[in-house]
Structures are given as structure tokens and as C-alpha cells.
């Protein structure tokens, strides 16, 4: 049996569907019965647990051959990442007590970066869960193609997409959630000892201009990227309701400046899903 956190999201959902298609038993770890209903209908065992509840998580993980861990994203964190630290502490304690056969943890490109930025919270998770006396693999995924869902409307309405990624001809490591979920499901059924790191990106790196071209093709209209100047980021994010936009700005800086990168770029695992495939799907949704 495989316990899956984040199952109601894109990546966790793909992990679960992949395992179910292989006739594996899946335990859906959700926050409410309502969120678990669709997975119960698919034949999953449903267990309720908040990600900060150590005891509930321990019960959810007990008896599992493998556990998929997805830390709830916090895009506007406290300066000390207290929200994620609380969840990480509960996860570590629960996994240590439950002793599942292996643990697959969704991490991120740049988790190892020393520079302050939004992704540091996943670096903290790697440091804490990496000391577990269990087989643990950190699946470091590139920038999600699916983040471009927010660009569908401006591409369709005006043909101009605001780009924080810059310059517009700089290739960026990106990946589809379908590839992440598929690889995670494979790792859950793998066997190893100690701690591993798997770095995952799409079949090729993609520039912002190529993303615009994918939208143009999918929408059958001209689409271009327009750079958002760096000095406009903070007032824009604050106007959108963020209280602490600096970590997010630092993360984008890291991609633009190249210090958010895989530890071993030449050895990264490559997915199969292209940006064109994802953009077409986003436009149809």
C-alpha cells in the first residue's frame, strides 16, 4: 500500500492514478472526507490528516510500503518560514515513528541553493527528512509548465503575456506535472538504501519566447512576452495582497541569474511531456 499526500493536487493526483492503473493499493491522505470522496470512489482507502498533525500523519503512514510527501506550498511565507517548519517537524516525527518502507519527497530545483529565496523552505525539508533512518529520495522538479495557467487569459485577450522570467531568450529548466507524478510513482516502487536525489526536467529547456510561441500556436493568434521590470515587482506583488514578497522575488532572481539550478544538470532525468502539449491542454481547459 502506498500513502499519498497532496493527492487532491496535480502531482499527487498523477502519482495516485498511476499506481491505481497498475492495480496498486493507495491510501489517500486528505484534510476532509469531502476532499477524499472522489478517491474513495476510485477504490482508495481514505485517511484524514492535517500536515501539521503528527499523530494523524503517523497513522496515515503506518503500514505503508511507500509514502509520497508533498509539502503544502507557502507562496507568501513568514520571514522565518514558520508555516513550513511546523509541517516539516510533524512530517519528520510521523515518518520516524511510522517507519514506512521508503519515502519519496517532492522537492525542487535549487533546493540546495544557499542564497535566500522562496525555495529555501524545501531545502529545510531536505535537511530534516534527510536524517531519517529510512530510504528517502528527494525528487527535485524544475519549474512547472502548469504555472502558465495564469497566462492563458492575457494571451487570449491581448496577446501579451507579462514575463518575470528574463531575458526572454534564456532557456529555463521546466517540467510537466504528469512527468513528475509518473517518475514519483516509479520511485515509490523502487528499492534503495539511504538518501538519494533525482533531478527532473522536461525534454528540453524552454525560453519565455518559446512559451509565447506555444500559446500563439494553441490560440491561433499572435502572442508575445513583455518583460516586467524588476523595480515593478514589489509594488505589483504587494498590490496583489502579498505581505512578504521578497522571497518570491529572490526566487525569480535565482532563475534569471542562473543560481537556481540542478546540482548535476548534465545528469538530470528528462521527462516526455513538452511545453506545447501542456499549453494546448491549458488553453482547452
Order of alpha helices (4+ residues) and beta strands (2+ residues): beta-alpha-beta-alpha-beta-alpha-beta-alpha-beta-alpha-beta-beta-alpha-beta-beta-alpha-beta-alpha-beta-alpha-alpha-beta-alpha
